[in-house]
């Protein structure tokens, strides 16, 4: 990254800034049960795939059977409402990752623009930011409600970069999941994988991580080194 200056840092939320404690298995099970009640075959879905992956299958299935986009969007809204119920429950019992507050303060002192991009809903994200008094740190917050398609689709990260008014080469993405790394790689943004979250170092590296850190505070030193004259 010689001759490149970092102007912005884009963070994931769950597993990066706060503990990842969403009961995703129960959430997925309830969504699958609901889809079965809507006459979608159980065999079409798996507990190992995200709700967003399920929604892609639902969209294709409905389109192939002649259903309208309006019908799909109505079903999508119902499913995301089910997911939000679990997110709100999780938000009420989560905690900040050790060192994250210190890191955010240091990055703001470095005059960096900070943003958040998350597949969580606006409601659950706002609850977390308010609870831990974090909202003032972020110049932009882009939840799933703000975009048509979430990460790893590049639209999600593109929306963040536009809100920050920074180019991809001037930004860093920090996250704990394969989706975060793939999002960054799609747009050639420097990807920093955190090893204290949901994904293993091997998974993050395979997904395109440019660098791994074991603590949020490692990010301070990393950006200082990158921006060193």
C-alpha positions in Angstrom: 0.0 0.0 0.0 2.9 2.3 -0.7 1.9 5.9 -1.7 -1.6 5.3 -0.4 -3.1 7.2 2.5 -6.0 5.8 4.5 -8.8 8.3 5.0 -11.6 6.1 6.2 -12.3 2.9 8.2 -15.4 0.8 7.6 -16.4 -1.5 10.4 -18.6 -4.6 10.6 -20.8 -4.7 13.7 -21.5 -8.1 15.2 -18.2 -10.0 16.0 -16.1 -6.9 15.3 -17.4 -4.1 17.5 -19.7 -6.1 19.7 -20.0 -9.7 20.7 -21.6 -12.0 18.2 -24.3 -13.7 20.2 -27.3 -13.9 17.8 -29.1 -17.2 18.0 -28.8 -17.6 14.3 -29.8 -21.3 14.3 -33.1 -20.6 15.9 -33.7 -17.7 13.7 -33.0 -19.7 10.5 -35.1 -22.6 11.8 -38.1 -20.2 12.3 -37.6 -18.7 8.9 -37.5 -22.2 7.3 -40.6 -23.2 9.2 -42.4 -20.0 7.9 -41.3 -20.7 4.3 -42.7 -24.2 4.6 -46.0 -22.8 5.7 -45.9 -20.7 2.5 -45.5 -23.9 0.4 -41.8 -23.7 -0.2 -40.1 -27.1 0.0 -38.1 -27.7 3.1 -35.4 -29.4 1.1 -34.7 -26.0 -0.6 -33.1 -24.5 2.5 -30.4 -25.4 5.0 -29.6 -24.3 8.6 -26.1 -23.8 7.4 -27.0 -20.9 5.1 -27.9 -17.3 6.1 -31.4 -15.9 5.9 -30.2 -13.7 3.0 -29.1 -16.8 1.0 -32.5 -18.3 1.7 -34.1 -15.1 0.4 -32.2 -15.4 -2.9 -33.6 -18.9 -3.4 -37.1 -17.6 -2.6 -36.8 -14.8 -5.1 -35.7 -17.2 -7.9 -38.4 -19.7 -7.0 -41.1 -17.0 -7.0 -39.9 -15.5 -10.2 -39.8 -18.9 -11.9 -43.4 -19.5 -10.8 -44.6 -16.2 -12.2 -45.0 -14.3 -8.9 -44.6 -10.6 -8.9 -41.8 -8.5 -7.3 -44.4 -7.0 -5.1 -45.3 -10.4 -3.7 -41.6 -11.2 -3.1 -41.0 -7.9 -1.3 -44.0 -8.5 0.9 -42.7 -12.0 1.9 -39.2 -10.6 2.3 -40.4 -8.0 4.7 -42.1 -10.7 6.8 -39.0 -12.8 6.9 -36.7 -9.9 7.9 -39.2 -9.0 10.7 -38.7 -12.5 12.0 -35.0 -12.0 11.9 -35.1 -8.6 13.6 -36.9 -10.2 16.5 -33.8 -12.3 17.2 -31.5 -9.3 16.6 -33.2 -7.1 19.1 -33.0 -9.9 21.7 -29.3 -10.3 21.0 -28.7 -6.6 21.1 -30.1 -6.5 24.7 -27.4 -8.9 25.9 -24.4 -8.0 23.9 -21.2 -6.3 25.1 -18.4 -4.3 23.5 -15.3 -6.1 22.3 -12.3 -5.4 24.5 -10.3 -2.4 23.2 -12.9 -1.2 20.6 -13.7 2.0 22.5 -10.1 2.9 22.8 -9.6 2.2 19.1 -12.5 4.3 17.9 -11.3 7.2 20.0 -7.8 6.9 18.6 -9.0 6.7 15.0 -11.1 9.8 15.4 -8.1 11.7 16.8 -6.3 10.6 13.6 -9.0 12.6 11.7 -10.2 9.4 10.0 -13.8 9.1 8.7 -15.5 6.1 10.3 -18.4 4.1 9.1 -20.4 1.0 9.9 -21.9 -1.5 7.5 -24.0 -4.4 8.8 -26.6 -6.9 7.7 -28.5 -6.1 10.9 -31.6 -4.0 10.8 -31.6 -0.3 11.4 -33.6 -0.8 14.6 -31.3 -3.3 16.2 -28.2 -1.4 15.1 -29.5 1.9 16.5 -30.2 0.1 19.8 -26.6 -1.1 20.1 -25.1 2.3 19.1 -27.4 4.1 21.6 -26.7 1.6 24.4 -22.9 2.0 24.2 -23.0 5.6 23.1 -21.1 4.9 19.8 -23.2 6.8 17.3 -21.1 9.9 17.4 -18.0 8.0 16.3 -19.5 7.1 12.9 -19.9 9.4 9.9 -22.1 6.9 8.2 -24.1 3.8 9.2 -25.5 1.6 6.5 -27.7 -1.2 7.6 -29.6 -3.7 5.5 -32.6 -1.3 5.4 -30.5 1.2 3.5 -29.5 -1.0 0.5 -31.2 -3.3 -2.0 -28.6 -6.1 -1.5 -26.3 -6.7 1.5 -22.7 -7.8 1.6 -20.9 -9.6 0.0 -22.6 -7.8 -2.9 -20.5 -4.7 -3.6 -23.6 -2.4 -3.5 -23.4 -2.5 0.3 -19.8 -1.3 0.6 -20.2 1.1 -2.4 -23.0 2.8 -0.5 -20.8 3.3 2.5 -17.9 4.7 0.5 -20.2 7.2 -1.3 -21.6 8.3 2.0 -18.1 8.9 3.3 -17.0 10.5 0.0 -13.8 8.4 -0.2 -12.3 6.2 -2.9 -11.8 2.5 -2.4 -8.0 2.8 -2.3 -8.4 5.3 0.6 -10.4 3.0 2.8 -10.0 0.0 5.1 -12.7 -2.6 5.8 -12.5 -4.3 9.2 -14.6 -7.4 9.9 -14.8 -10.8 11.3 -16.6 -12.6 8.5 -15.9 -14.0 5.1 -18.6 -11.7 3.8 -16.6 -8.6 5.0 -13.4 -9.8 3.3 -15.2 -10.6 0.0 -17.0 -7.2 0.0 -13.6 -5.5 0.4 -11.9 -7.5 -2.3 -14.7 -6.9 -4.8 -13.9 -3.2 -4.7 -10.2 -3.5 -4.1 -10.4 -2.1 -0.6 -7.7 -3.1 2.0 -9.3 -5.9 4.0 -8.5 -6.4 7.7 -9.8 -9.6 9.3 -10.2 -9.8 13.0 -9.5 -13.2 14.5 -11.6 -12.8 17.6 -14.9 -13.0 15.8 -16.9 -15.7 14.0 -14.4 -16.7 11.3 -11.0 -18.5 11.7 -7.8 -16.9 10.4 -7.7 -19.5 7.6 -11.3 -18.6 6.5 -10.5 -14.9 6.5 -7.3 -15.4 4.5 -9.0 -17.6 1.9 -11.8 -14.9 1.6 -9.2 -12.3 0.7 -8.0 -10.7 3.9 -4.9 -8.5 3.4 -4.1 -8.5 7.1 -5.2 -10.2 10.3 -5.4 -8.6 13.7 -6.1 -10.2 17.1 -7.3 -7.0 18.9 -9.0 -3.8 17.7 -6.1 -1.8 19.1 -3.8 -3.4 16.5 -5.7 -1.4 14.0 -4.3 1.8 15.3 -0.7 0.8 14.7 -1.5 -0.7 11.3 -3.0 2.5 10.0 -0.3 4.6 11.5 2.3 2.5 9.6 0.3 2.7 6.3 0.0 6.4 6.6 3.6 7.0 7.7 5.2 9.5 5.3 
